[in-house]
């Protein structure tokens, strides 16, 4: 009896496939889902779903405008991806006229983020 059990075990052991060669498909394989690299789509107008360097520039500019306003909103993570948080900050800081971000709006936002006040008169100093 033990000899039969040993033979059956050996047959099973050498004829079964390892787990790595399983024929079971994962959900991704079953539905043919593939990991695709994000595609840069940062042409203007920018909107939710846009990605790329223009989005990165916009996020940096919004963070600078927010900082000038006293950090009233939690700063954005600069990730080159225009998501709901980027849209929310844009609307809060710039208003609805800037969504989606057109070329004119983009230029205005960048200018607002780098604005340096110009002195209209020379500062006066007093001697102590």
C-alpha positions as CSV (number, residue, x, y, z in Angstrom):
1,X,0.0,0.0,0.0
2,X,2.8,2.4,0.9
3,X,4.5,1.6,-2.5
4,X,1.3,2.6,-4.4
5,X,1.1,5.8,-2.4
6,X,4.8,6.6,-3.2
7,X,4.3,5.9,-6.9
8,X,1.2,8.1,-7.1
9,X,3.0,10.9,-5.2
10,X,6.0,10.8,-7.6
11,X,3.7,10.8,-10.7
12,X,1.8,13.8,-9.3
13,X,5.0,15.6,-8.3
14,X,6.7,15.2,-11.7
15,X,3.6,15.8,-13.9
16,X,2.1,18.8,-12.2
17,X,3.1,22.3,-13.4
18,X,4.8,24.7,-11.0
19,X,2.7,27.6,-9.7
20,X,4.7,30.0,-12.0
21,X,3.4,28.0,-15.0
22,X,-0.2,28.1,-14.0
23,X,-2.8,28.4,-16.8
24,X,-5.0,30.5,-14.6
25,X,-5.2,34.0,-15.8
26,X,-5.1,37.1,-13.6
27,X,-7.9,39.6,-13.9
28,X,-5.6,41.9,-15.9
29,X,-4.8,39.1,-18.3
30,X,-8.4,38.0,-18.6
31,X,-9.7,41.5,-19.4
32,X,-6.6,42.3,-21.5
33,X,-5.6,45.2,-19.3
34,X,-2.0,46.4,-20.0
35,X,0.1,48.8,-18.1
36,X,0.7,51.7,-20.5
37,X,3.1,54.5,-19.8
38,X,1.2,57.8,-19.3
39,X,1.1,59.8,-22.5
40,X,2.0,63.4,-22.4
41,X,-1.0,65.4,-23.5
42,X,-0.1,68.9,-22.3
43,X,-1.2,70.9,-25.2
44,X,-3.4,73.9,-24.4
45,X,-6.1,74.1,-23.2
46,X,-5.1,72.2,-20.1
47,X,-7.8,70.3,-18.2
48,X,-8.3,67.3,-15.9
49,X,-6.4,64.4,-17.5
50,X,-3.7,66.6,-19.1
51,X,-0.1,65.5,-18.4
52,X,3.4,66.9,-19.1
53,X,5.7,69.8,-18.7
54,X,3.0,72.5,-19.2
55,X,1.0,70.9,-16.3
56,X,4.2,70.9,-14.2
57,X,4.8,74.6,-14.9
58,X,1.1,75.3,-14.0
59,X,1.3,73.4,-10.7
60,X,4.5,75.2,-9.7
61,X,2.9,78.6,-10.6
62,X,-0.3,77.8,-8.6
63,X,1.9,76.8,-5.6
64,X,3.7,80.2,-5.8
65,X,0.4,82.1,-6.1
66,X,-0.9,80.2,-3.1
67,X,2.2,80.9,-1.1
68,X,1.9,84.7,-1.9
69,X,-1.7,84.4,-0.7
70,X,-0.5,83.0,2.6
71,X,-0.8,79.3,1.9
72,X,-4.6,79.2,2.3
73,X,-4.7,75.9,0.4
74,X,-2.5,72.8,0.9
75,X,0.2,73.0,-1.7
76,X,0.0,70.8,-4.7
77,X,2.3,67.8,-5.3
78,X,4.0,68.7,-8.5
79,X,3.5,65.4,-10.5
80,X,2.9,66.6,-14.1
81,X,-0.7,65.4,-13.9
82,X,-3.7,67.7,-14.0
83,X,-6.1,66.1,-11.6
84,X,-9.0,67.2,-9.4
85,X,-6.6,68.8,-6.8
86,X,-5.0,70.9,-9.5
87,X,-8.4,71.9,-10.8
88,X,-9.6,72.8,-7.3
89,X,-6.6,75.0,-6.5
90,X,-6.9,76.7,-9.9
91,X,-10.6,77.5,-9.4
92,X,-10.0,78.7,-5.8
93,X,-7.1,81.0,-6.7
94,X,-7.9,82.1,-10.2
95,X,-11.7,81.6,-10.6
96,X,-13.8,79.8,-13.2
97,X,-12.7,81.9,-16.1
98,X,-9.3,80.1,-16.0
99,X,-10.7,76.6,-16.5
100,X,-9.9,75.0,-18.9
101,X,-6.5,76.7,-19.0
102,X,-6.2,78.4,-22.4
103,X,-2.9,79.9,-23.7
104,X,-4.0,83.4,-22.5
105,X,-4.9,82.0,-19.1
106,X,-1.7,80.0,-18.8
107,X,0.4,83.1,-19.6
108,X,-1.6,85.2,-17.0
109,X,-1.1,82.5,-14.3
110,X,2.6,82.3,-15.0
111,X,2.9,86.1,-14.8
112,X,0.9,86.2,-11.6
113,X,3.3,83.7,-10.0
114,X,6.4,85.6,-10.9
115,X,5.0,89.1,-10.2
116,X,7.4,91.3,-8.3
117,X,6.0,94.7,-7.1
118,X,7.8,97.7,-8.6
119,X,8.7,100.5,-6.3
120,X,7.1,103.8,-7.5
121,X,9.5,105.9,-5.4
122,X,12.9,105.3,-3.8
123,X,12.9,104.1,-0.2
124,X,13.9,106.6,2.4
125,X,16.4,105.8,5.1
126,X,16.8,107.6,8.4
127,X,20.1,107.8,10.2
128,X,20.2,106.8,13.8
